[in-house]
Amino acid sequence: MKKNTPSENILILGLGGVGYYLAKRLVHEGYAITVIEAEGRLIREADGTVDARLIQGNAMSIEIWREANAKKMDYLIAVTNNDAVNMMASIIAHRFGIPRKIARVRSLEFGNEDSFLTVEDLKIDLIIHPEELAAQEIVRIIKLRAGNDIIDIADGQIQVLAMRIRESSPLAHKKLKEITQTYNEFPFRVVAIARGITTIIPGGNHTLLPQDHVSVMAAAKDLPKLMTLTGVKQQHSHRVMILGGGLVGSRVAQLLEKTVKVTLIEKDEKSAEELSFTLKNAEILHGDGSDANVLQLAGLLDMGTFIAATGDNETNIMSCLLAKHLMDDKNSHKKFLQRKLICLVNKEDYLVLAATIGSDIALNKKILAGNQILKFIRMGQLLSVAHLHGLDAEMVEIVAEPDAQITRKPLSKLDSFYHGKIIIGAIFRDAEWRIAVGDTHIQKNERAIVVCESLFLKDVQQLFFA
């Protein structure tokens, strides 16, 4: 199995958003990173925080590419804020002989099989549409049977249910080892907790508290039992309110409007008028969605899902908090369907905060795009990678090499260095996936599902690779 080594060189164009996120992650994993960025401010902010070669210059300057030693690169990642620059950069990279090229393109008019210019025409191996990724992920969450975030892994045999711990939950105020002893009819494992602005990879002595946002792993066949145990209810009918008619909000409405009742609130009058013509089956309202009266008059209390998708972090977080307060306050005496609040957050530092103070699920376009790119780069190293929404955590499927550290002792005897950083959720043994427990001893060539804090992915590889 191929491993990450510093001998693999990656050229990143653009340090804003996705570029900075990827540079940090890839440097930590051992790649040699060179970044070209035109804006001096971004170079200065990254200097000292990212151990990469930083070059200030125009991404369209061939001399700058030569200074970056482009002909020695294994990957190009073009993630500037300009679609045209990113697409042209892939063609330039092709001429320099860079074998693998990735480009961020916001427009959906490029890169598809039926597009006027396909990925083959543009010499791009992977094209990333951040807003489309966010919209598709929101739609996937909405269409889930329980209205909660459920991630399929291991070919659908293992699932991770993300939910909030309520005061009334049977799991509240209990240590994980106590939960395991009490509810032992089927195996499940709490693999991550978001609390305040902190992500916790828990051990047996951790206690679940009300308002914790937790990710619980179980076999797919046991998911209905897990939902019953945790009080997660089935959702049968649905109405959706979207705050913000930008690229993400309008795309979500477009994808849902024929099957779900959609109300979209847009603050800009001209944009609202334009959306009323393009979205024929959605209700488009002009108003300020951060105003409680506007939300209530628009029918918030009848909604199954509220989505804050404006371009402003603070507006999205505060609107979700306001919507949650209104729903809880006005409907506390009624047996309403389970609500879901989804918040789009563009600032990475706000991600866990948004997931814990107001929204049930926080999404970040930068992380969605970055993780799609990381999956592509890690081909041959990890079988799959998924980001746990609202947490600073990754879930990976990986194979234990012969003589790897993980094969030398049971999980309960694992080096204390990994406690609080890495948790083994499941293993594939005897032709089926099983939830891992303390006495599980992973053997050579066995596949495992591991959850870790995002910055400790390299440590997972060291644990599983000889």
Buried (B, 14 or more C-beta within 10 A) or exposed (E): EEEBEEEBBBBBBBBBBBBBBBBBBBBBBBBBBBBBBBEEEBBEEBEEEBEBBBBBBEBBEEEBBEBBEBEEBBBBBBBBBBBEBBBBBBBBBBEBEBEBBBBBBBBEEBBEEEBEEBBEEBBBBBBBBBBBBBBBBBBEBBEBEBBBBBBEBBEEBBBBBBBBBBEEBBBBEBBBEBBBEEBEEBBBBBBBBBBEBEBBBBEBEBBBBEBBBBBBBBBBEBBBBBBEBBBBEEBEEBBBBBBBBBBBBBBBBBBBBEEBBBBBBBBEEEBBEBBBEEBEEBBBBBBBBBBBEBBEEBBBBEBBBBBBBBEBBEBBBBBBBBBBEBBEEEBEEEEBBBBBBBBBBBBBEBBBBBBBBBBBBBBBBBBBBBBBBBBBBBEEBBBBBBBBBBBBBBBBBBBBBEEBBBBEEEBEEBEEEBEBBBBBBBBBBEEEBBBBEEEBBBEEEBBBBBBBBBBBBBBBBBBBBE
